[in-house]
Amino acid sequence: MTSSRLHKASLYGIIDTGYSAPATFAQIAKEMVQGGIDVVQLRAKGEDEKAILDWAKFLQPIFQDQDVPFIINDHPKIAAEVQADGVHVGQDDQSMDAVRSIVGDQMIVGRSTHSVAQAAAAAADPRTDYIGFGPLFSTPTKPTYQPIGTAEIRAIHQEHPELPIFCIGGIKKENVPSVMEAGAKRVVIVSGILQASSISAYIRETKAILSPGS
């Protein structure tokens, strides 16, 4: 089952239209796969839904062929239509009942959380397959969110040991060690990957930090 791979995943990448033009998506996807990315999300905030659907249809088979879980941000209907592996929703998006009514019981569903209380609420629902926890640091992708820092990372992991928790927000290869020291097991990196001179090398180097000796 695809959701079981989340437990083995350490590095989650996002193809974000805020950083990358659609014309570059094919090359980005190729390099992500070559680097060994564990999970990939398509995030296209504020974009036309028809365009998002087209991009999702283009990217989905690339990752499916390489057995890399492909997640759609914000749009359960698009995730269902392209048969993506999952959908990721925010605190202000649809309820889990609404999301599951669209995507069914088998698709991965992730939820953004920005506090210990939000993480606990998401974890209490068995239909939540993973959570994003952050933003840890200030980040242009979440300009209206106050960074929450790293102090609660260890407690979140101890309280919800069976739930895959992906720390997010301002994380780059350079600060991954400090995030891990704070208790993180999995991270999401956006701009660091997308702006790297070699995406595949950046991913390999980051995964070596996250999973030394593997």
TORPA-4810 file (N, C-alpha, C, O; in nm, 3 decimals):
<nodes>
NODE_1_0.085_-0.119_0.000_0.000_0.000_0.000_0.089_0.124_0.000_0.190_0.131_0.070_M
NODE_2_0.048_0.223_-0.081_0.130_0.343_-0.094_0.151_0.413_0.040_0.260_0.462_0.066_T
NODE_3_0.047_0.418_0.125_0.060_0.490_0.251_0.168_0.432_0.340_0.228_0.504_0.419_S
NODE_4_0.195_0.301_0.328_0.299_0.240_0.411_0.436_0.295_0.375_0.526_0.295_0.459_S
NODE_5_0.453_0.343_0.251_0.582_0.398_0.210_0.610_0.530_0.279_0.725_0.572_0.286_R
NODE_6_0.507_0.595_0.329_0.528_0.720_0.401_0.614_0.698_0.525_0.692_0.785_0.563_L
NODE_7_0.599_0.582_0.587_0.675_0.553_0.708_0.824_0.538_0.676_0.909_0.565_0.762_H
NODE_8_0.855_0.496_0.555_0.994_0.479_0.514_1.052_0.607_0.454_1.173_0.618_0.437_K
NODE_9_0.966_0.701_0.420_1.010_0.824_0.353_1.082_0.917_0.449_1.047_0.926_0.566_A
NODE_10_1.183_0.985_0.398_1.252_1.086_0.478_1.250_1.224_0.412_1.256_1.326_0.481_S
NODE_11_1.242_1.228_0.278_1.250_1.355_0.207_1.133_1.372_0.111_1.113_1.291_0.020_L
NODE_12_1.058_1.478_0.134_0.936_1.509_0.058_0.964_1.637_-0.019_0.999_1.739_0.040_Y
NODE_13_0.950_1.631_-0.151_0.973_1.747_-0.235_0.843_1.804_-0.289_0.743_1.733_-0.300_G
NODE_14_0.845_1.931_-0.324_0.726_1.997_-0.378_0.764_2.069_-0.507_0.857_2.150_-0.510_I
NODE_15_0.689_2.039_-0.613_0.699_2.116_-0.736_0.602_2.232_-0.720_0.480_2.213_-0.726_I
NODE_16_0.655_2.350_-0.700_0.576_2.467_-0.662_0.583_2.571_-0.772_0.691_2.613_-0.813_D
NODE_17_0.465_2.613_-0.821_0.464_2.711_-0.928_0.514_2.848_-0.884_0.540_2.935_-0.967_T
NODE_18_0.528_2.868_-0.754_0.587_2.992_-0.706_0.736_3.000_-0.731_0.795_3.108_-0.725_G
NODE_19_0.797_2.885_-0.760_0.941_2.880_-0.784_0.977_2.830_-0.923_1.085_2.860_-0.974_Y
NODE_20_0.888_2.754_-0.984_0.923_2.687_-1.109_0.815_2.705_-1.214_0.696_2.688_-1.187_S
NODE_21_0.858_2.739_-1.335_0.764_2.753_-1.446_0.722_2.615_-1.496_0.801_2.521_-1.492_A
NODE_22_0.598_2.602_-1.542_0.552_2.472_-1.592_0.642_2.411_-1.700_0.651_2.289_-1.712_P
NODE_23_0.707_2.497_-1.777_0.796_2.445_-1.882_0.913_2.365_-1.825_0.975_2.285_-1.895_A
NODE_24_0.943_2.386_-1.696_1.056_2.315_-1.634_1.012_2.189_-1.559_1.096_2.116_-1.506_T
NODE_25_0.881_2.163_-1.553_0.832_2.053_-1.470_0.890_1.918_-1.510_0.924_1.837_-1.423_F
NODE_26_0.903_1.893_-1.639_0.954_1.763_-1.684_1.096_1.740_-1.635_1.129_1.632_-1.585_A
NODE_27_1.180_1.841_-1.648_1.319_1.827_-1.604_1.327_1.814_-1.452_1.404_1.733_-1.401_Q
NODE_28_1.247_1.892_-1.381_1.246_1.883_-1.235_1.204_1.743_-1.191_1.268_1.682_-1.105_I
NODE_29_1.098_1.692_-1.251_1.050_1.558_-1.215_1.156_1.452_-1.242_1.178_1.362_-1.160_A
NODE_30_1.222_1.463_-1.355_1.327_1.367_-1.391_1.440_1.370_-1.289_1.487_1.265_-1.244_K
NODE_31_1.484_1.490_-1.252_1.595_1.501_-1.158_1.553_1.458_-1.017_1.633_1.401_-0.943_E
NODE_32_1.428_1.485_-0.979_1.380_1.439_-0.849_1.386_1.288_-0.839_1.431_1.233_-0.739_M
NODE_33_1.340_1.222_-0.944_1.342_1.076_-0.946_1.485_1.025_-0.943_1.516_0.932_-0.868_V
NODE_34_1.572_1.085_-1.023_1.712_1.043_-1.027_1.779_1.058_-0.891_1.864_0.976_-0.852_Q
NODE_35_1.741_1.162_-0.818_1.801_1.187_-0.687_1.750_1.094_-0.578_1.812_1.081_-0.473_G
NODE_36_1.635_1.030_-0.604_1.580_0.938_-0.505_1.478_1.002_-0.412_1.465_0.960_-0.297_G
NODE_37_1.407_1.102_-0.460_1.305_1.166_-0.377_1.202_1.062_-0.331_1.170_0.969_-0.405_I
NODE_38_1.151_1.078_-0.210_1.059_0.978_-0.154_0.913_1.007_-0.183_0.835_0.914_-0.205_D
NODE_39_0.875_1.133_-0.183_0.738_1.177_-0.207_0.745_1.310_-0.281_0.835_1.390_-0.256_V
NODE_40_0.650_1.333_-0.372_0.646_1.461_-0.445_0.504_1.515_-0.443_0.408_1.441_-0.462_V
NODE_41_0.492_1.646_-0.420_0.364_1.714_-0.424_0.366_1.821_-0.534_0.468_1.886_-0.558_Q
NODE_42_0.252_1.837_-0.600_0.232_1.949_-0.691_0.154_2.056_-0.617_0.041_2.032_-0.574_L
NODE_43_0.214_2.173_-0.601_0.149_2.284_-0.533_0.144_2.404_-0.628_0.246_2.452_-0.675_R
NODE_44_0.021_2.450_-0.654_0.002_2.557_-0.751_-0.100_2.656_-0.695_-0.213_2.665_-0.744_A
NODE_45_-0.060_2.729_-0.593_-0.147_2.823_-0.525_-0.192_2.935_-0.620_-0.110_2.998_-0.687_K
NODE_46_-0.324_2.958_-0.624_-0.377_3.068_-0.703_-0.383_3.043_-0.853_-0.421_3.133_-0.928_G
NODE_47_-0.347_2.923_-0.896_-0.348_2.894_-1.040_-0.486_2.843_-1.083_-0.564_2.795_-1.001_E
NODE_48_-0.513_2.854_-1.211_-0.638_2.806_-1.269_-0.650_2.654_-1.254_-0.554_2.582_-1.279_D
NODE_49_-0.768_2.607_-1.213_-0.784_2.464_-1.187_-0.762_2.379_-1.312_-0.711_2.267_-1.303_E
NODE_50_-0.801_2.431_-1.427_-0.779_2.355_-1.551_-0.630_2.338_-1.576_-0.586_2.232_-1.620_K
NODE_51_-0.552_2.441_-1.549_-0.407_2.431_-1.566_-0.348_2.331_-1.467_-0.263_2.251_-1.504_A
NODE_52_-0.394_2.336_-1.343_-0.345_2.241_-1.242_-0.377_2.099_-1.284_-0.294_2.009_-1.269_I
NODE_53_-0.497_2.078_-1.336_-0.536_1.945_-1.382_-0.443_1.898_-1.494_-0.400_1.783_-1.494_L
NODE_54_-0.414_1.986_-1.588_-0.325_1.950_-1.698_-0.185_1.915_-1.647_-0.125_1.817_-1.692_D
NODE_55_-0.132_1.995_-1.554_0.001_1.967_-1.499_0.001_1.834_-1.423_0.095_1.756_-1.432_W
NODE_56_-0.107_1.811_-1.349_-0.117_1.686_-1.272_-0.122_1.565_-1.365_-0.059_1.463_-1.339_A
NODE_57_-0.198_1.577_-1.474_-0.206_1.467_-1.571_-0.070_1.440_-1.634_-0.036_1.325_-1.664_K
NODE_58_0.007_1.545_-1.655_0.140_1.530_-1.714_0.238_1.464_-1.616_0.315_1.376_-1.655_F
NODE_59_0.234_1.507_-1.490_0.333_1.460_-1.392_0.299_1.323_-1.334_0.389_1.245_-1.302_L
NODE_60_0.172_1.293_-1.320_0.133_1.170_-1.250_0.199_1.044_-1.307_0.254_0.965_-1.230_Q
NODE_61_0.198_1.021_-1.440_0.260_0.898_-1.491_0.412_0.894_-1.473_0.470_0.787_-1.462_P
NODE_62_0.475_1.011_-1.470_0.620_1.014_-1.451_0.656_0.954_-1.315_0.745_0.870_-1.305_I
NODE_63_0.584_0.998_-1.212_0.614_0.947_-1.078_0.557_0.807_-1.056_0.617_0.726_-0.985_F
NODE_64_0.443_0.779_-1.115_0.386_0.644_-1.102_0.480_0.539_-1.160_0.499_0.432_-1.102_Q
NODE_65_0.538_0.570_-1.275_0.629_0.475_-1.339_0.752_0.446_-1.253_0.812_0.339_-1.264_D
NODE_66_0.788_0.541_-1.167_0.906_0.525_-1.082_0.868_0.489_-0.939_0.953_0.486_-0.850_Q
NODE_67_0.738_0.463_-0.916_0.688_0.420_-0.785_0.714_0.525_-0.677_0.746_0.492_-0.563_D
NODE_68_0.701_0.652_-0.716_0.716_0.763_-0.621_0.577_0.820_-0.592_0.511_0.865_-0.685_V
NODE_69_0.531_0.819_-0.467_0.399_0.874_-0.437_0.386_1.019_-0.484_0.472_1.103_-0.456_P
NODE_70_0.276_1.046_-0.555_0.251_1.178_-0.612_0.126_1.236_-0.545_0.019_1.176_-0.549_F
NODE_71_0.142_1.354_-0.484_0.038_1.417_-0.404_-0.005_1.548_-0.469_0.078_1.624_-0.519_I
NODE_72_-0.134_1.575_-0.469_-0.187_1.702_-0.518_-0.223_1.791_-0.400_-0.292_1.746_-0.307_I
NODE_73_-0.178_1.915_-0.402_-0.210_2.008_-0.296_-0.347_2.072_-0.319_-0.376_2.119_-0.429_N
NODE_74_-0.430_2.073_-0.216_-0.553_2.153_-0.211_-0.673_2.102_-0.291_-0.785_2.144_-0.263_D
NODE_75_-0.654_2.016_-0.388_-0.761_1.985_-0.483_-0.796_1.836_-0.485_-0.743_1.762_-0.568_H
NODE_76_-0.883_1.789_-0.396_-0.921_1.648_-0.394_-0.981_1.600_-0.527_-0.955_1.487_-0.569_P
NODE_77_-1.060_1.684_-0.593_-1.123_1.641_-0.718_-1.018_1.616_-0.826_-1.031_1.521_-0.904_K
NODE_78_-0.916_1.701_-0.831_-0.809_1.679_-0.928_-0.731_1.553_-0.894_-0.697_1.474_-0.982_I
NODE_79_-0.702_1.535_-0.766_-0.631_1.414_-0.723_-0.708_1.289_-0.763_-0.649_1.191_-0.810_A
NODE_80_-0.840_1.293_-0.745_-0.923_1.177_-0.782_-0.925_1.157_-0.933_-0.918_1.044_-0.980_A
NODE_81_-0.936_1.266_-1.008_-0.946_1.254_-1.153_-0.820_1.197_-1.216_-0.828_1.117_-1.309_E
NODE_82_-0.704_1.237_-1.167_-0.579_1.188_-1.227_-0.529_1.061_-1.161_-0.426_1.006_-1.199_V
NODE_83_-0.603_1.014_-1.060_-0.564_0.895_-0.984_-0.426_0.912_-0.922_-0.340_0.824_-0.929_Q
NODE_84_-0.407_1.029_-0.862_-0.284_1.053_-0.787_-0.280_0.962_-0.666_-0.381_0.901_-0.629_A
NODE_85_-0.164_0.954_-0.604_-0.152_0.872_-0.483_-0.215_0.938_-0.362_-0.255_0.871_-0.268_D
NODE_86_-0.222_1.073_-0.366_-0.275_1.139_-0.248_-0.312_1.283_-0.271_-0.290_1.339_-0.379_G
NODE_87_-0.368_1.343_-0.166_-0.402_1.484_-0.166_-0.359_1.542_-0.032_-0.365_1.475_0.071_V
NODE_88_-0.315_1.668_-0.035_-0.274_1.736_0.088_-0.362_1.858_0.107_-0.379_1.938_0.015_H
NODE_89_-0.419_1.872_0.226_-0.509_1.983_0.254_-0.463_2.062_0.375_-0.395_2.010_0.463_V
NODE_90_-0.502_2.190_0.378_-0.463_2.278_0.486_-0.569_2.286_0.594_-0.675_2.225_0.584_G
NODE_91_-0.539_2.363_0.697_-0.632_2.380_0.807_-0.762_2.447_0.763_-0.868_2.421_0.821_Q
NODE_92_-0.755_2.532_0.664_-0.873_2.606_0.620_-0.942_2.542_0.500_-1.035_2.600_0.444_D
NODE_93_-0.897_2.424_0.462_-0.957_2.355_0.348_-1.072_2.267_0.395_-1.121_2.281_0.507_D
NODE_94_-1.113_2.177_0.311_-1.230_2.094_0.338_-1.208_2.001_0.457_-1.095_1.969_0.494_Q
NODE_95_-1.319_1.959_0.517_-1.314_1.864_0.628_-1.270_1.728_0.577_-1.274_1.701_0.457_S
NODE_96_-1.227_1.643_0.669_-1.188_1.509_0.629_-1.305_1.433_0.569_-1.287_1.355_0.475_M
NODE_97_-1.425_1.453_0.622_-1.543_1.389_0.564_-1.559_1.427_0.417_-1.583_1.342_0.332_D
NODE_98_-1.546_1.556_0.389_-1.562_1.604_0.252_-1.452_1.551_0.161_-1.479_1.509_0.049_A
NODE_99_-1.329_1.553_0.211_-1.217_1.505_0.130_-1.232_1.357_0.099_-1.217_1.315_-0.015_V
NODE_100_-1.262_1.278_0.202_-1.275_1.133_0.181_-1.394_1.099_0.091_-1.391_0.998_0.021_R
NODE_101_-1.498_1.181_0.094_-1.613_1.155_0.007_-1.575_1.171_-0.140_-1.640_1.115_-0.228_S
NODE_102_-1.469_1.248_-0.166_-1.423_1.269_-0.303_-1.318_1.167_-0.344_-1.325_1.110_-0.453_I
NODE_103_-1.220_1.142_-0.256_-1.105_1.058_-0.295_-1.117_0.913_-0.249_-1.038_0.829_-0.292_V
NODE_104_-1.213_0.883_-0.164_-1.228_0.746_-0.117_-1.140_0.714_0.002_-1.073_0.801_0.058_G
NODE_105_-1.140_0.587_0.040_-1.069_0.544_0.160_-0.925_0.505_0.135_-0.846_0.497_0.230_D
NODE_106_-0.887_0.480_0.010_-0.754_0.426_-0.018_-0.650_0.532_-0.046_-0.531_0.508_-0.026_Q
NODE_107_-0.691_0.647_-0.093_-0.595_0.752_-0.127_-0.530_0.810_-0.002_-0.595_0.823_0.102_M
NODE_108_-0.403_0.845_-0.011_-0.333_0.913_0.097_-0.393_1.052_0.116_-0.415_1.124_0.019_I
NODE_109_-0.418_1.089_0.240_-0.460_1.225_0.271_-0.369_1.282_0.380_-0.357_1.225_0.489_V
NODE_110_-0.306_1.394_0.350_-0.221_1.464_0.447_-0.284_1.595_0.488_-0.363_1.653_0.413_G
NODE_111_-0.248_1.642_0.607_-0.305_1.766_0.660_-0.193_1.855_0.713_-0.104_1.808_0.783_R
NODE_112_-0.199_1.983_0.679_-0.105_2.079_0.736_-0.143_2.110_0.880_-0.261_2.126_0.911_S
NODE_113_-0.044_2.117_0.967_-0.068_2.156_1.106_0.036_2.259_1.147_0.151_2.254_1.103_T
NODE_114_-0.006_2.354_1.231_0.080_2.466_1.266_0.097_2.483_1.417_0.151_2.583_1.463_H
NODE_115_0.051_2.384_1.493_0.063_2.390_1.638_0.051_2.249_1.694_0.011_2.156_1.623_S
NODE_116_0.085_2.234_1.820_0.070_2.105_1.887_-0.076_2.062_1.887_-0.106_1.945_1.864_V
NODE_117_-0.166_2.156_1.913_-0.309_2.123_1.918_-0.361_2.078_1.782_-0.438_1.982_1.774_A
NODE_118_-0.319_2.145_1.676_-0.363_2.106_1.543_-0.308_1.969_1.504_-0.377_1.888_1.442_Q
NODE_119_-0.184_1.944_1.542_-0.124_1.813_1.515_-0.200_1.703_1.588_-0.225_1.596_1.532_A
NODE_120_-0.236_1.728_1.712_-0.310_1.630_1.791_-0.447_1.604_1.731_-0.492_1.489_1.726_A
NODE_121_-0.513_1.710_1.685_-0.646_1.694_1.624_-0.638_1.611_1.497_-0.722_1.524_1.473_A
NODE_122_-0.538_1.638_1.415_-0.522_1.562_1.291_-0.488_1.416_1.321_-0.540_1.324_1.257_A
NODE_123_-0.400_1.395_1.418_-0.357_1.260_1.453_-0.472_1.178_1.511_-0.473_1.056_1.498_A
NODE_124_-0.567_1.244_1.574_-0.680_1.174_1.636_-0.775_1.115_1.533_-0.854_1.027_1.565_A
NODE_125_-0.768_1.163_1.410_-0.854_1.111_1.303_-0.778_1.002_1.227_-0.679_1.032_1.160_D
NODE_126_-0.822_0.878_1.236_-0.748_0.769_1.171_-0.746_0.779_1.019_-0.673_0.706_0.952_P
NODE_127_-0.826_0.869_0.964_-0.826_0.886_0.818_-0.717_0.981_0.770_-0.699_1.000_0.650_R
NODE_128_-0.643_1.040_0.864_-0.528_1.124_0.829_-0.405_1.034_0.819_-0.367_0.969_0.916_T
NODE_129_-0.343_1.030_0.702_-0.230_0.940_0.679_-0.096_1.000_0.720_-0.004_0.927_0.756_D
NODE_130_-0.085_1.132_0.715_0.038_1.198_0.760_0.005_1.344_0.787_-0.100_1.394_0.747_Y
NODE_131_0.096_1.411_0.855_0.081_1.555_0.874_0.208_1.628_0.834_0.318_1.574_0.841_I
NODE_132_0.189_1.753_0.790_0.299_1.846_0.778_0.298_1.932_0.903_0.192_1.977_0.947_G
NODE_133_0.415_1.955_0.961_0.423_2.033_1.085_0.516_2.152_1.063_0.635_2.136_1.040_F
NODE_134_0.459_2.272_1.071_0.539_2.391_1.047_0.450_2.513_1.023_0.331_2.509_1.055_G
NODE_135_0.505_2.621_0.969_0.644_2.632_0.923_0.741_2.650_1.041_0.718_2.731_1.131_P
NODE_136_0.849_2.573_1.038_0.948_2.583_1.145_1.018_2.719_1.142_1.040_2.782_1.245_L
NODE_137_1.052_2.763_1.020_1.124_2.888_1.002_1.046_2.975_0.903_0.956_2.926_0.835_F
NODE_138_1.080_3.102_0.895_1.013_3.190_0.799_1.040_3.141_0.657_1.151_3.097_0.625_S
NODE_139_0.938_3.152_0.573_0.951_3.103_0.436_0.861_3.183_0.344_0.748_3.214_0.381_T
NODE_140_0.908_3.217_0.224_0.825_3.293_0.130_0.699_3.220_0.087_0.602_3.284_0.045_P
NODE_141_0.698_3.086_0.096_0.580_3.012_0.054_0.466_3.024_0.154_0.351_2.996_0.120_T
NODE_142_0.496_3.065_0.278_0.393_3.085_0.380_0.415_3.219_0.450_0.442_3.223_0.570_K
NODE_143_0.404_3.329_0.376_0.440_3.461_0.432_0.348_3.507_0.545_0.389_3.590_0.626_P
NODE_144_0.227_3.454_0.552_0.134_3.500_0.656_0.138_3.414_0.781_0.067_3.442_0.878_T
NODE_145_0.220_3.308_0.781_0.227_3.219_0.896_0.345_3.255_0.985_0.456_3.277_0.937_Y
NODE_146_0.320_3.261_1.113_0.426_3.285_1.209_0.509_3.159_1.226_0.452_3.054_1.255_Q
NODE_147_0.641_3.164_1.210_0.722_3.044_1.231_0.704_2.990_1.372_0.696_3.065_1.469_P
NODE_148_0.697_2.857_1.382_0.672_2.796_1.513_0.799_2.743_1.579_0.796_2.703_1.695_I
NODE_149_0.910_2.744_1.506_1.036_2.698_1.566_1.043_2.547_1.579_0.959_2.474_1.527_G
NODE_150_1.144_2.501_1.649_1.171_2.358_1.657_1.146_2.297_1.796_1.166_2.178_1.816_T
NODE_151_1.102_2.380_1.889_1.093_2.334_2.029_0.995_2.219_2.049_1.014_2.137_2.138_A
NODE_152_0.889_2.213_1.967_0.785_2.113_1.989_0.802_1.986_1.905_0.723_1.893_1.916_E
NODE_153_0.905_1.982_1.822_0.919_1.869_1.730_0.927_1.735_1.805_0.856_1.641_1.771_I
NODE_154_1.013_1.728_1.905_1.032_1.601_1.976_0.903_1.557_2.045_0.868_1.439_2.043_R
NODE_155_0.832_1.652_2.106_0.709_1.618_2.176_0.604_1.565_2.079_0.534_1.469_2.110_A
NODE_156_0.593_1.627_1.963_0.496_1.582_1.863_0.526_1.438_1.821_0.434_1.356_1.810_I
NODE_157_0.651_1.408_1.800_0.688_1.271_1.759_0.664_1.170_1.872_0.623_1.057_1.847_H
NODE_158_0.689_1.210_1.993_0.667_1.119_2.106_0.519_1.094_2.130_0.480_0.983_2.167_Q
NODE_159_0.437_1.195_2.108_0.294_1.181_2.131_0.224_1.104_2.020_0.119_1.043_2.043_E
NODE_160_0.281_1.107_1.899_0.218_1.041_1.784_0.321_0.955_1.710_0.355_0.983_1.595_H
NODE_161_0.370_0.850_1.777_0.482_0.774_1.720_0.450_0.698_1.591_0.540_0.667_1.514_P
NODE_162_0.323_0.667_1.568_0.287_0.588_1.450_0.248_0.675_1.330_0.225_0.622_1.222_E
NODE_163_0.242_0.805_1.349_0.198_0.895_1.242_0.319_0.955_1.171_0.404_1.017_1.236_L
NODE_164_0.330_0.939_1.038_0.439_1.006_0.967_0.424_1.158_0.979_0.321_1.214_0.943_P
NODE_165_0.529_1.223_1.028_0.528_1.367_1.050_0.639_1.429_0.965_0.757_1.397_0.982_I
NODE_166_0.600_1.517_0.874_0.695_1.582_0.785_0.711_1.727_0.828_0.618_1.807_0.812_F
NODE_167_0.826_1.762_0.881_0.853_1.900_0.921_0.876_1.985_0.797_0.940_1.941_0.701_C
NODE_168_0.823_2.107_0.799_0.823_2.190_0.678_0.841_2.337_0.716_0.813_2.378_0.828_I
NODE_169_0.889_2.413_0.620_0.897_2.557_0.638_1.037_2.608_0.660_1.089_2.602_0.771_G
NODE_170_1.098_2.659_0.554_1.232_2.715_0.566_1.342_2.612_0.585_1.454_2.647_0.623_G
NODE_171_1.311_2.487_0.559_1.413_2.381_0.576_1.493_2.367_0.447_1.438_2.359_0.337_I
NODE_172_1.623_2.364_0.464_1.714_2.340_0.352_1.821_2.241_0.399_1.831_2.208_0.517_K
NODE_173_1.900_2.196_0.303_2.002_2.096_0.335_2.091_2.141_0.450_2.130_2.060_0.535_K
NODE_174_2.122_2.269_0.454_2.215_2.321_0.553_2.161_2.313_0.697_2.239_2.297_0.791_E
NODE_175_2.029_2.324_0.714_1.976_2.318_0.850_1.907_2.187_0.884_1.850_2.174_0.992_N
NODE_176_1.913_2.091_0.794_1.855_1.959_0.823_1.917_1.897_0.950_1.842_1.842_1.031_V
NODE_177_2.050_1.903_0.970_2.105_1.844_1.092_2.045_1.901_1.220_2.016_1.826_1.314_P
NODE_178_2.025_2.032_1.226_1.970_2.091_1.347_1.823_2.053_1.366_1.777_2.038_1.479_S
NODE_179_1.751_2.039_1.256_1.611_1.996_1.264_1.602_1.851_1.313_1.514_1.817_1.392_V
NODE_180_1.693_1.768_1.267_1.697_1.630_1.314_1.735_1.623_1.462_1.680_1.543_1.538_M
NODE_181_1.828_1.707_1.503_1.867_1.710_1.644_1.750_1.748_1.734_1.744_1.709_1.850_E
NODE_182_1.657_1.826_1.678_1.539_1.867_1.753_1.432_1.757_1.756_1.331_1.771_1.825_A
NODE_183_1.456_1.647_1.683_1.365_1.533_1.689_1.296_1.495_1.560_1.220_1.398_1.557_G
NODE_184_1.321_1.568_1.452_1.255_1.538_1.325_1.309_1.410_1.263_1.426_1.376_1.278_A
NODE_185_1.221_1.339_1.193_1.259_1.219_1.119_1.240_1.237_0.969_1.304_1.169_0.888_K
NODE_186_1.152_1.330_0.932_1.118_1.351_0.792_1.107_1.502_0.768_1.062_1.576_0.855_R
NODE_187_1.148_1.545_0.648_1.139_1.688_0.618_1.084_1.710_0.478_1.092_1.624_0.390_V
NODE_188_1.027_1.830_0.461_0.985_1.879_0.330_1.079_1.992_0.293_1.103_2.084_0.372_V
NODE_189_1.133_1.986_0.172_1.217_2.095_0.121_1.160_2.142_-0.011_1.130_2.062_-0.099_I
NODE_190_1.144_2.273_-0.025_1.087_2.329_-0.147_1.193_2.406_-0.225_1.248_2.354_-0.322_V
NODE_191_1.224_2.529_-0.183_1.313_2.614_-0.261_1.454_2.557_-0.271_1.520_2.571_-0.374_S
NODE_192_1.500_2.493_-0.165_1.635_2.437_-0.168_1.653_2.338_-0.282_1.755_2.338_-0.350_G
NODE_193_1.551_2.255_-0.303_1.555_2.158_-0.413_1.537_2.227_-0.547_1.616_2.207_-0.639_I
NODE_194_1.433_2.310_-0.557_1.398_2.369_-0.686_1.502_2.468_-0.737_1.514_2.488_-0.858_L
NODE_195_1.576_2.530_-0.646_1.676_2.628_-0.688_1.819_2.572_-0.691_1.914_2.646_-0.715_Q
NODE_196_1.833_2.444_-0.667_1.966_2.382_-0.667_2.024_2.377_-0.808_1.950_2.361_-0.905_A
NODE_197_2.155_2.390_-0.818_2.219_2.380_-0.949_2.206_2.239_-1.005_2.199_2.220_-1.127_S
NODE_198_2.203_2.140_-0.916_2.174_2.002_-0.954_2.072_1.947_-0.855_2.105_1.917_-0.741_S
NODE_199_1.949_1.935_-0.899_1.843_1.887_-0.811_1.872_1.746_-0.763_1.855_1.716_-0.645_I
NODE_200_1.915_1.660_-0.852_1.939_1.521_-0.814_2.051_1.510_-0.710_2.040_1.432_-0.616_S
NODE_201_2.158_1.587_-0.727_2.268_1.583_-0.631_2.223_1.639_-0.496_2.259_1.585_-0.391_A
NODE_202_2.147_1.745_-0.499_2.097_1.806_-0.374_2.012_1.706_-0.296_2.025_1.694_-0.174_Y
NODE_203_1.927_1.634_-0.368_1.842_1.534_-0.302_1.926_1.422_-0.243_1.904_1.381_-0.129_I
NODE_204_2.021_1.371_-0.321_2.107_1.262_-0.271_2.184_1.306_-0.146_2.193_1.230_-0.049_R
NODE_205_2.237_1.425_-0.149_2.315_1.475_-0.035_2.227_1.495_0.088_2.269_1.467_0.200_E
NODE_206_2.105_1.543_0.067_2.013_1.564_0.180_1.969_1.431_0.238_1.959_1.416_0.360_T
NODE_207_1.942_1.335_0.152_1.899_1.203_0.202_2.012_1.134_0.277_1.986_1.056_0.369_K
NODE_208_2.135_1.161_0.239_2.248_1.103_0.311_2.256_1.159_0.452_2.299_1.090_0.544_A
NODE_209_2.215_1.284_0.469_2.211_1.344_0.602_2.096_1.285_0.683_2.111_1.254_0.801_I
NODE_210_1.980_1.269_0.619_1.862_1.218_0.687_1.874_1.070_0.723_1.825_1.026_0.827_L
NODE_211_1.941_0.995_0.636_1.952_0.850_0.658_2.096_0.807_0.639_2.127_0.738_0.541_S
NODE_212_2.183_0.846_0.729_2.325_0.811_0.712_2.348_0.661_0.713_2.293_0.588_0.795_P
NODE_213_2.429_0.616_0.620_2.462_0.475_0.615_2.364_0.390_0.539_2.386_0.270_0.522_G
NODE_214_2.254_0.450_0.491_2.154_0.369_0.419_2.192_0.357_0.272_2.121_0.292_0.195_S
</nodes>
